[in-house]
Amino acid sequence: MSLITNDHEEFRAAVRKFTQEEIVPIAEDIDSYKYPDIPQEIIKKMAEQGYFGVIFPEEYDGLGLDYITLSIVSEELSKGLLSVGSVMTRGILTGTLLLAHGTDDQKKRFLPGIATGEFMTAAAFTEPDSGSDTGSMITKATKVDGGYILNGSKAWCTYANRAHYLTVLARTDSDLSKRHKGLSIFMVEKEPGEDIDHPNIKGEPIPTVGYHGMKSYNLSLEDVFVPEENMIGTEENRGFYQLMETYEAARLQTAARAVGVAQAAFDFSLQYSKEREQFGKPISEHQAIRMKLSEMATELEAARQLVYYAASMKDSGKRCDLEAGMAKVKSAKAAEYVTREAMQILGGYGYSKEFPVERFWRDARVISIFEGTSEIQHEVIAKSLLSK
Ligand SMILES: Cc1cc2nc3c(=O)[nH]c(=O)nc-3n(C[C@H](O)[C@H](O)[C@H](O)COP(=O)(O)OP(=O)(O)OC[C@H]3O[C@@H](n4cnc5c(N)ncnc54)[C@H](O)[C@@H]3O)c2cc1C
């Protein structure tokens, strides 16, 4: 039985149209830095379509739809440009954290803004010396009257410039040996803009090979005051556990983004193979190319179905670390493989900047690195299998 209903297909058709009309025409210009980042006009239009609120309840101004719809939206937007399909990842992470662990007051204050796209958020978890090993992070949150003072360095905080709130993981227990048991999550308010402009938060973007359209920042936080009502939940030192319980949503969405990038590369190379002639016939009639197309389509569909399956598990209300981990590993691999083969099918033109396939290839490379590396996903999968 297919997990995809007519409603899902209708939603897909609408997002596909949006991508074709709004994103595809400027994707190359965003990639080549003709814009500083994704134009705000596009973000506004995405918000009007409700894309930021797909999975959030209607009571918080979301669309109240399922994770399969979210996967479809993410996949279709990422076919246009990976960074556009990624803008909402941050809201999903922060929003699901708040939904599961926030107080009633926090849900009311933050969720409607996140669901409608009025507030952008950015995740400040990674640090220069603390990536996969979250328990080793050292950014400090010191309790003072009425709140906390944050000090430390964060790395790779994507979209920090445009964010109205940074979702910061910081150490509320100064004893470093407590590791992941001493962390809390804070909503740090700031002004959005083209660059970071805050008296106590400084930041510089890190140049990257792909994923253009959103900048990822190294940040330094110096005596940043956060009111106590902006610590997610009511209890200190729950941050790591809160994060782990909600990571699966962001990983699922990331897996769907990978499927979108792979599909875009596949579509382009399929069409090219029908048009490009060598040895007196279209290259699609040479067996080696037909094998490639067949293998690419098979890997791509396997990844997509695993994403929908993991999404359906999430929709049924069950924890789906195992399935979301599998979907992320599989789709990251499929995206790298399919974009590589698409480039091969285009031959020299695949390596040129004249066609978008080299962009798909560069963008695909990051999927196995962010939102938990593939190595860490394999750990998550193995842990889940071995604990049964
Ligand atoms: C473009 C981009 C955007 C990003 N955006 C954000 C963001 O918005 N917010 C944020 O907080 N972070 C963000 N990140 C950071 C990202 O989440 C980290 O890069 C990732 O978690 C890995 O951490 P690391 O880079 O420090 O690598 P490390 O943790 O140092 O890992 C290096 C290598 O060792 C492997 N490794 C580490 N531990 C183990 C282990 N136990 N077993 C096996 N292998 C292991 C890793 O898989 C990797 O191959 C972003 C990264 C990139 C590239």
The ligand as an ORCA input file, in Angstrom:
! r2SCAN-3c Opt
* xyz 0 1
  C      27.382     23.563      5.688
  C      27.251     23.211      7.135
  C      26.213     23.752      7.868
  C      26.096     23.461      9.231
  N      25.088     24.068      9.953
  C      25.063     23.906     11.302
  C      24.122     24.631     12.096
  O      23.288     25.388     11.592
  N      24.199     24.515     13.447
  C      25.111     23.704     14.062
  O      25.108     23.630     15.299
  N      26.001     22.976     13.328
  C      25.984     23.064     11.971
  N      26.909     22.367     11.211
  C      27.901     21.563     11.893
  C      27.697     20.078     11.708
  O      26.581     19.648     12.423
  C      29.014     19.400     12.126
  O      29.946     19.680     11.088
  C      28.850     17.918     12.337
  O      28.081     17.669     13.477
  C      30.213     17.217     12.506
  O      30.998     17.866     13.450
  P      32.492     18.291     13.057
  O      32.447     19.014     11.770
  O      33.062     18.995     14.235
  O      33.232     16.930     12.806
  P      33.856     15.973     13.927
  O      32.839     15.676     14.970
  O      35.170     16.507     14.352
  O      34.066     14.651     13.090
  C      35.158     14.492     12.159
  C      35.027     13.092     11.550
  O      35.111     12.084     12.592
  C      33.945     11.276     12.570
  N      33.576     10.903     13.930
  C      33.421     11.717     15.015
  N      33.054     11.007     16.078
  C      32.944      9.714     15.677
  C      32.580      8.478     16.319
  N      32.215      8.451     17.600
  N      32.587      7.359     15.579
  C      32.933      7.380     14.267
  N      33.282      8.497     13.603
  C      33.287      9.646     14.304
  C      32.865     12.165     11.904
  O      31.805     11.382     11.374
  C      33.682     12.884     10.847
  O      33.848     12.048      9.743
  C      27.018     22.594      9.849
  C      28.038     22.017      9.085
  C      28.165     22.325      7.749
  C      29.293     21.725      6.962
*
